[in-house]
């Protein structure tokens, strides 16, 4: 009769001691997270109305790209909130900074820096993606079916027969 009671008591004691050990390991006081203000905004589509409490965070391209001195109050509020969230994240994850760097370097070390995708034939051209060592982004390439690269004079990657979307050139 006492065996189930004693077993339950020992199990509860063991679980509570494990919990207190975990709390002692992470006994740091975290700052309170930033709370976004809620401003109800009604959106009606196809006769259905829903409330979006965070619609105020939506910025147009003009607001996003405006110089600092000509920003309106909404843009300032959104940027203040985002900066507060970034600061909170840095504070909360500060103890993992060394681990983050180590993990990043490990993942980067597993990626082949000068790689190329398998070419795909389309409309008389071979399309593929190429990575160059030391560059951050892939380069989209195209070659004519007989192997000559399709070059553009205004392209800074013309020696590779490639160009990047980031430079604004079309690759198709």
C-alpha positions in Angstrom: 0.0 0.0 0.0 2.8 2.4 0.8 4.9 1.5 -2.2 2.9 3.6 -4.7 2.8 6.5 -2.3 6.6 6.3 -1.6 7.3 5.9 -5.3 5.2 8.9 -6.2 6.9 11.0 -3.5 10.4 10.1 -4.6 9.5 10.8 -8.2 8.0 14.2 -7.3 11.1 15.1 -5.3 13.4 14.0 -8.1 11.5 16.1 -10.7 11.4 19.2 -8.4 15.1 19.0 -7.7 15.8 18.7 -11.5 13.7 21.7 -12.1 15.5 23.8 -9.5 18.9 22.8 -10.9 17.8 24.0 -14.3 16.6 27.3 -12.8 19.9 27.7 -11.1 21.8 27.2 -14.3 19.8 29.9 -16.1 19.5 32.2 -13.1 19.9 35.3 -15.3 17.3 38.0 -15.2 16.0 38.6 -18.6 14.7 42.1 -19.6 11.1 42.3 -20.5 10.4 41.8 -24.2 9.2 44.9 -26.1 5.5 44.9 -26.6 4.0 46.3 -29.8 1.1 48.5 -29.3 -2.3 47.3 -30.6 -4.2 49.7 -32.8 -7.3 48.0 -34.3 -7.7 48.4 -38.0 -10.6 46.9 -39.9 -9.8 45.2 -43.3 -12.7 44.2 -45.5 -12.2 41.8 -48.4 -15.0 40.0 -50.3 -17.6 41.1 -47.6 -15.5 39.6 -44.8 -14.1 42.0 -42.2 -11.2 41.2 -40.0 -9.3 43.2 -37.4 -5.5 43.7 -37.7 -4.1 45.1 -34.5 -0.6 45.5 -36.1 -1.5 47.2 -39.4 0.2 50.3 -38.1 3.6 48.5 -38.7 3.0 48.3 -42.4 5.2 50.8 -44.3 5.2 51.8 -47.9 8.4 51.8 -50.0 8.5 55.6 -49.8 8.4 55.4 -46.0 11.1 52.7 -45.8 13.5 54.6 -48.1 12.9 58.1 -46.7 15.9 59.9 -45.3 16.0 60.1 -41.5 15.2 63.8 -41.3 12.0 63.5 -43.3 10.4 60.4 -41.7 6.9 60.6 -40.5 5.8 59.6 -37.0 4.5 56.1 -38.1 7.9 55.3 -39.6 9.7 56.4 -36.5 7.4 54.3 -34.3 7.9 51.2 -36.4 11.7 51.7 -36.5 11.8 52.3 -32.7 9.9 49.1 -32.1 12.1 47.1 -34.4 15.3 48.5 -32.9 13.9 47.6 -29.4 13.2 44.0 -30.6 16.8 43.8 -32.0 18.3 45.0 -28.7 16.2 42.6 -26.8 17.3 39.7 -29.0 21.0 40.7 -28.6 20.6 40.8 -24.8 18.8 37.5 -24.5 21.2 35.7 -26.9 24.4 37.4 -25.6 25.5 34.2 -23.8 25.4 32.2 -27.1 27.5 34.6 -29.1 30.6 32.5 -29.2 28.5 29.4 -30.1 26.8 31.3 -32.9 30.1 32.2 -34.4 31.4 28.6 -34.1 28.2 27.2 -35.6 28.3 29.7 -38.5 31.9 28.8 -39.3 31.1 25.1 -39.1 28.2 25.5 -41.6 30.3 27.7 -43.8 33.1 25.1 -43.8 30.7 22.5 -45.1 29.7 24.6 -48.1 31.8 24.3 -51.2 32.7 27.9 -52.2 33.3 27.4 -55.9 30.3 25.3 -56.9 28.0 25.1 -59.8 24.6 23.7 -60.4 23.6 21.2 -63.0 22.9 23.0 -66.3 19.3 23.0 -67.6 18.6 23.3 -71.3 15.9 25.8 -72.4 15.2 27.4 -75.8 18.7 26.7 -77.1 20.6 27.9 -74.0 22.1 26.1 -71.0 21.2 27.9 -67.7 23.1 27.2 -64.4 24.0 28.9 -61.2 27.7 29.4 -60.3 29.3 30.3 -57.0 32.7 32.0 -56.9 35.0 31.7 -53.9 34.9 34.9 -51.8 31.5 36.1 -53.2 28.4 36.2 -51.1 25.8 35.5 -53.8 25.2 33.1 -56.6 25.7 34.2 -60.2 23.1 33.1 -62.8 24.7 32.0 -66.0 23.6 31.2 -69.6 25.5 29.5 -72.4 24.4 28.9 -76.0 23.8 25.3 -76.9 27.2 25.0 -78.8 29.1 26.1 -75.7 30.1 29.7 -76.4 29.2 32.0 -73.5 26.6 34.6 -74.1 28.4 37.8 -73.1 27.2 41.3 -72.4 29.5 44.3 -72.6 27.9 46.1 -69.6 28.3 43.1 -67.4 31.0 43.0 -64.8 30.9 39.2 -64.8 31.3 39.0 -68.6 34.5 37.0 -68.4 32.5 34.2 -66.9 29.6 34.5 -69.3 27.4 35.2 -66.3 25.5 38.0 -64.6 23.8 38.5 -61.3 20.2 39.4 -60.6 21.6 41.7 -57.9 23.2 43.9 -60.6 19.8 44.2 -62.3 20.5 42.1 -65.4 18.0 39.7 -66.6 19.2 36.1 -66.8 16.5 34.6 -69.0 
